[in-house]
């Protein structure tokens, strides 16, 4: 009984599903394909393995590191701004100083903030 059901199901699916295109090795597929002759040049795509590995030059590597340093510096600035904002919401002054700042770390120590 199962055999009859499976054959009937296979027949229904064969009737209802669209016909597949001819496969690669069928006569219809090969008849449509252009035949390579001696007059047509053989165009072989360049293989990445056909040439040696090329690494970046010293200048290119330095430029990559400069870009990476700039991105890291910006991330550090964002992290510092976030920590200062978090401390400010708690009512704590962040002891931040920089070269040429009008006040130093001692100004924060006088205000009672641990530097």
C-alpha positions as CSV (number, residue, x, y, z in Angstrom):
1,X,0.0,0.0,0.0
2,X,2.8,2.4,0.9
3,X,4.5,1.7,-2.5
4,X,1.3,2.6,-4.4
5,X,0.9,5.8,-2.3
6,X,4.5,6.9,-2.9
7,X,4.2,6.2,-6.7
8,X,1.0,8.2,-6.9
9,X,2.5,11.1,-4.9
10,X,5.6,11.1,-7.2
11,X,3.3,11.1,-10.3
12,X,1.2,14.0,-8.9
13,X,4.4,16.0,-8.1
14,X,5.8,15.3,-11.5
15,X,2.6,16.6,-13.2
16,X,2.2,19.7,-11.0
17,X,5.8,20.9,-10.6
18,X,7.4,22.9,-13.5
19,X,9.8,21.0,-15.6
20,X,13.5,21.5,-14.7
21,X,15.9,23.1,-17.1
22,X,18.3,20.7,-18.8
23,X,21.3,19.8,-16.7
24,X,24.9,20.6,-17.6
25,X,25.7,17.4,-19.3
26,X,22.5,17.1,-21.3
27,X,22.6,17.3,-25.1
28,X,20.3,20.4,-25.0
29,X,22.7,22.3,-22.7
30,X,25.8,21.4,-24.7
31,X,24.2,22.4,-28.0
32,X,23.5,25.9,-26.7
33,X,27.0,26.5,-25.3
34,X,29.6,28.2,-27.4
35,X,32.4,25.8,-28.5
36,X,35.9,26.9,-27.9
37,X,38.0,26.7,-31.0
38,X,41.6,27.6,-31.8
39,X,40.6,31.0,-33.0
40,X,38.9,32.0,-29.7
41,X,41.5,32.9,-27.0
42,X,41.4,31.0,-23.8
43,X,40.5,33.6,-21.1
44,X,41.4,32.2,-17.8
45,X,40.6,34.4,-14.8
46,X,43.6,35.3,-12.7
47,X,44.0,33.1,-9.7
48,X,45.0,34.7,-6.5
49,X,47.5,31.9,-6.0
50,X,49.3,32.7,-9.3
51,X,51.1,35.7,-7.8
52,X,53.1,36.0,-4.5
53,X,51.6,37.5,-1.4
54,X,51.9,41.3,-1.3
55,X,52.0,42.9,2.1
56,X,51.5,46.6,2.7
57,X,54.4,48.9,2.4
58,X,55.9,50.7,5.4
59,X,54.1,53.9,4.5
60,X,50.7,52.1,4.1
61,X,51.2,50.3,7.4
62,X,52.1,53.6,9.1
63,X,48.9,55.2,7.6
64,X,46.8,52.3,8.9
65,X,48.2,52.7,12.4
66,X,47.6,56.5,12.3
67,X,44.0,55.9,11.4
68,X,43.7,53.3,14.1
69,X,45.3,55.7,16.7
70,X,42.9,58.4,15.7
71,X,39.9,56.1,16.1
72,X,41.2,54.9,19.5
73,X,41.7,58.5,20.7
74,X,38.2,59.4,19.7
75,X,36.8,56.4,21.6
76,X,38.9,57.4,24.7
77,X,37.4,60.9,24.5
78,X,33.9,59.5,24.3
79,X,34.6,57.2,27.3
80,X,36.0,60.1,29.3
81,X,33.0,62.3,28.5
82,X,30.7,59.4,29.6
83,X,32.5,58.9,32.9
84,X,32.6,62.7,33.6
85,X,28.8,62.8,32.9
86,X,28.2,59.9,35.2
87,X,30.2,61.6,38.0
88,X,28.4,64.9,37.4
89,X,25.0,63.2,37.8
90,X,26.3,62.0,41.3
91,X,27.5,65.6,42.1
92,X,31.2,64.8,41.9
93,X,33.6,67.1,39.9
94,X,36.0,65.2,37.7
95,X,39.6,66.2,38.3
96,X,40.5,66.9,34.7
97,X,43.4,68.9,33.7
98,X,45.5,69.5,30.5
99,X,48.6,71.4,29.6
100,X,47.9,75.1,29.7
101,X,44.8,74.7,31.8
102,X,43.9,77.7,34.0
103,X,43.7,75.4,37.1
104,X,45.6,72.4,38.2
105,X,44.8,69.2,40.2
106,X,45.4,71.1,43.4
107,X,42.2,73.2,42.7
108,X,40.2,70.0,42.8
109,X,41.9,68.8,46.0
110,X,41.0,72.1,47.7
111,X,37.4,71.5,46.7
112,X,37.4,68.2,48.6
113,X,37.6,65.9,45.7
114,X,40.1,63.1,45.8
115,X,42.4,63.4,42.9
